Amino acid sequence: MGGENSQSILKQKEELEKEIYKLKNDNAKEIKTLKAEIQALERKNAELQKEASKYQSALGAAIDLQLSDNDENNLVNLKNDILILQDSLEDYVTNCKGDIELDIPKIQTLLKKYGSQTVVAKDQKPLIKAVLQRHVMEQILNYAHSYIDNPKSHQGMLYGIETKLHLSTKLLLDVARDFANRRVGDDDTTKLLHIKLRQQLFGALGNRGFNDMINNEKKIKRHEFIIHFKGVLNEEIGRYRKINDPHQKNEVEEMAAEIIRKVVKLFFFRFQVQEPVARHHWCKYGSKIDDFMEGVWEEDEINDLIVDVCYFPLIAQQFVSNDKSKCQIFTPAKVITKHR
């Protein structure tokens, strides 16, 4: 009896051991299968994260309208280049002293053109220099408008690339805005496309526009626009102040080329890179002095002063409802004042 029980127990034990072995084997296979599935899911998740990161990066680049620290059009660099231009203008018109002849009647006419009612005298050098600087700026802006706004006049010419790109940019921006407004969707990429395009395309024009040209023979030559209007500007300003010293005359007149290039790049291209776009604003004769102007005066006499001549415009982002306090000011207007 005891032997039979013993054999029965041994048999049960063997069966249990077989069952345990089978369960362990099945579990091992299941665990292995589960591990493989987990690894596959982890790989898929990694791929999805990588894909999401790529799209997020692209979206971020499309949405981020801020200019980087090394971008020459960021706030600091743009302001610095405006100040450099102001210094160059002052050097170009000269100090109007020494061996320099001034045509006072013509300068008087120029003052009236820009709104001033002051009767100028030869010893009023700050006023004379100011109105000449204003005239230099106005002339260059007019030259650029006449050139850029007439792209057909330069079509197919090496020196006409800027006008062609400028026109193409304006057309592309119109299409991008139209596309965003007339197609259903709420994605930021499309909504901001025209801004990113404006920043990129005008940024390129600001970097290389009117730089020296490379012809078909790979030779470098000065841009035709710069060559032509350098001569025109020097002749125009020479009507008001004549430099008698040949060396000084040559030195000063050579500055005209770079001044023209700087003005056009800043006012026609680089201001367009800002968001909102930067604009220039000339203060009118008789305007009250405010915080957006720069000049020589004492604080206690501000209320008794008005603008006589504005010789460099206020540079600021586009005003919101003409409220200057709600926009970024790059540089204040430079003005000569007079008592009421």
Backbone hydrogen bonds, N-H to C=O, Kabsch-Sander energy under -0.5 kcal/mol:
donor,donor_aa,acceptor,acceptor_aa,energy
5,N,1,M,-2.1
6,S,2,G,-2.0
7,Q,3,G,-2.4
8,S,4,E,-2.4
9,I,5,N,-2.6
10,L,6,S,-2.4
11,K,7,Q,-2.5
12,Q,8,S,-2.6
13,K,9,I,-2.5
14,E,10,L,-2.7
15,E,11,K,-2.5
16,L,12,Q,-2.8
17,E,13,K,-2.8
18,K,14,E,-2.6
19,E,15,E,-2.7
20,I,16,L,-3.2
21,Y,17,E,-2.8
22,K,18,K,-3.0
23,L,19,E,-3.0
24,K,20,I,-3.0
25,N,21,Y,-2.9
26,D,22,K,-3.0
27,N,23,L,-3.2
28,A,24,K,-2.7
29,K,25,N,-2.2
30,E,26,D,-2.7
31,I,27,N,-3.5
32,K,28,A,-2.6
33,T,29,K,-2.6
34,L,30,E,-3.0
35,K,31,I,-2.9
36,A,32,K,-2.2
37,E,33,T,-2.4
38,I,34,L,-2.8
39,Q,35,K,-2.7
40,A,36,A,-2.3
41,L,37,E,-2.5
42,E,38,I,-2.6
43,R,39,Q,-2.4
44,K,40,A,-2.4
45,N,41,L,-2.7
46,A,42,E,-2.4
47,E,43,R,-2.3
48,L,44,K,-2.4
49,Q,45,N,-2.6
50,K,46,A,-2.4
51,E,47,E,-2.5
52,A,48,L,-2.9
53,S,49,Q,-2.7
54,K,50,K,-2.1
55,Y,51,E,-2.3
56,Q,52,A,-2.8
57,S,53,S,-2.6
58,A,54,K,-2.2
59,L,55,Y,-2.8
60,G,56,Q,-3.1
61,A,57,S,-2.4
62,A,58,A,-1.7
63,I,59,L,-2.3
64,D,60,G,-2.9
65,L,63,I,-0.6
71,D,68,S,-1.4
74,N,71,D,-1.9
78,L,74,N,-3.0
79,K,75,L,-2.2
80,N,76,V,-2.2
81,D,77,N,-2.2
82,I,78,L,-2.0
83,L,79,K,-2.1
84,I,80,N,-2.0
85,L,81,D,-2.0
86,Q,82,I,-2.1
87,D,83,L,-1.9
88,S,84,I,-2.2
89,L,85,L,-2.4
90,E,86,Q,-1.8
91,D,87,D,-2.1
92,Y,88,S,-2.3
93,V,89,L,-2.2
94,T,90,E,-0.8
100,I,98,G,-1.3
101,E,242,K,-2.5
103,D,240,Y,-2.3
104,I,102,L,-1.2
107,I,103,D,-2.2
108,Q,104,I,-2.7
109,T,105,P,-1.8
110,L,106,K,-2.0
111,L,107,I,-2.3
112,K,108,Q,-1.9
113,K,109,T,-1.8
114,Y,110,L,-1.4
115,G,112,K,-1.7
116,S,111,L,-1.9
120,V,118,T,-0.7
124,Q,121,A,-1.9
125,K,123,D,-1.7
128,I,124,Q,-2.3
129,K,125,K,-3.0
130,A,126,P,-2.0
131,V,127,L,-2.4
132,L,128,I,-1.9
133,Q,129,K,-2.3
134,R,130,A,-2.4
135,H,131,V,-1.9
136,V,132,L,-2.4
137,M,133,Q,-2.3
138,E,134,R,-2.6
139,Q,135,H,-2.6
140,I,136,V,-2.3
141,L,137,M,-2.4
142,N,138,E,-2.0
143,Y,139,Q,-2.7
144,A,140,I,-2.7
145,H,141,L,-2.2
146,S,142,N,-2.5
147,Y,143,Y,-1.6
148,I,144,A,-3.3
149,D,145,H,-2.2
150,N,147,Y,-1.0
153,S,150,N,-1.4
154,H,151,P,-1.5
155,Q,152,K,-0.8
157,M,154,H,-2.0
160,G,157,M,-1.7
161,I,158,L,-1.0
164,K,160,G,-2.0
165,L,161,I,-2.9
166,H,162,E,-2.6
167,L,163,T,-2.2
168,S,164,K,-2.5
169,T,165,L,-2.5
170,K,166,H,-2.0
171,L,167,L,-2.1
172,L,168,S,-2.6
173,L,169,T,-2.6
174,D,170,K,-1.8
175,V,171,L,-2.0
176,A,172,L,-2.5
177,R,173,L,-2.3
178,D,174,D,-2.3
179,F,175,V,-2.7
180,A,176,A,-2.0
181,N,177,R,-2.1
182,R,178,D,-1.9
183,R,179,F,-0.7
191,K,187,D,-1.6
192,L,188,D,-2.5
193,L,190,T,-0.8
195,I,192,L,-0.6
196,K,192,L,-2.2
197,L,193,L,-2.7
198,R,194,H,-1.9
199,Q,195,I,-2.6
200,Q,196,K,-2.4
201,L,197,L,-2.9
202,F,198,R,-2.3
203,G,199,Q,-1.3
204,A,200,Q,-1.9
205,L,201,L,-2.0
206,G,202,F,-2.4
207,N,203,G,-1.6
208,R,204,A,-2.3
209,G,205,L,-2.4
211,N,208,R,-2.2
213,M,221,K,-3.1
215,N,213,M,-0.6
215,N,219,K,-2.6
218,K,215,N,-2.2
221,K,213,M,-2.3
227,I,223,H,-2.5
228,H,224,E,-2.7
229,F,225,F,-2.3
230,K,226,I,-1.8
231,G,227,I,-1.4
232,V,228,H,-1.7
233,L,229,F,-2.5
234,N,230,K,-2.3
235,E,231,G,-2.0
236,E,232,V,-2.2
237,I,233,L,-2.7
238,G,234,N,-1.7
239,R,235,E,-0.5
239,R,236,E,-1.1
240,Y,237,I,-1.6
241,R,237,I,-2.0
242,K,101,E,-2.9
243,I,241,R,-0.5
244,N,99,D,-2.0
244,N,242,K,-0.7
245,D,99,D,-0.5
249,K,245,D,-2.8
250,N,246,P,-2.4
251,E,247,H,-2.2
252,V,248,Q,-2.9
253,E,249,K,-2.6
254,E,250,N,-1.6
255,M,251,E,-0.7
255,M,252,V,-1.1
256,A,253,E,-0.9
257,A,254,E,-0.8
258,E,254,E,-0.6
259,I,255,M,-2.0
260,I,256,A,-2.6
261,R,257,A,-2.0
262,K,258,E,-2.6
263,V,259,I,-2.6
264,V,260,I,-2.4
265,K,261,R,-2.5
266,L,262,K,-2.5
267,F,263,V,-2.7
268,F,264,V,-2.1
269,F,264,V,-0.7
269,F,265,K,-1.1
270,R,265,K,-3.5
271,F,266,L,-2.1
272,Q,269,F,-0.8
273,V,270,R,-1.1
274,Q,270,R,-0.6
274,Q,271,F,-0.8
278,A,271,F,-2.3
279,R,316,A,-4.1
281,H,314,L,-2.0
286,G,307,V,-3.1
287,S,284,K,-1.9
289,I,305,L,-0.7
293,M,290,D,-1.4
294,E,333,A,-2.9
297,W,295,G,-0.6
301,E,298,E,-1.7
302,I,299,E,-1.0
304,D,301,E,-1.6
305,L,302,I,-1.7
306,I,338,K,-2.5
307,V,287,S,-2.1
308,D,336,I,-3.3
309,V,336,I,-1.6
311,Y,309,V,-0.6
311,Y,334,K,-2.2
312,F,334,K,-1.2
314,L,281,H,-2.5
315,I,331,T,-2.5
316,A,279,R,-2.3
316,A,314,L,-0.6
317,Q,328,Q,-2.5
318,Q,277,V,-2.1
320,V,323,D,-0.8
321,S,319,F,-0.8
323,D,320,V,-1.8
324,K,322,N,-0.9
326,K,323,D,-1.5
327,C,324,K,-1.3
330,F,315,I,-2.6
330,F,328,Q,-0.6
331,T,315,I,-1.4
333,A,292,F,-2.6
334,K,312,F,-2.4
335,V,294,E,-2.6
335,V,333,A,-0.5
336,I,309,V,-2.9
338,K,306,I,-2.0
340,R,304,D,-2.1
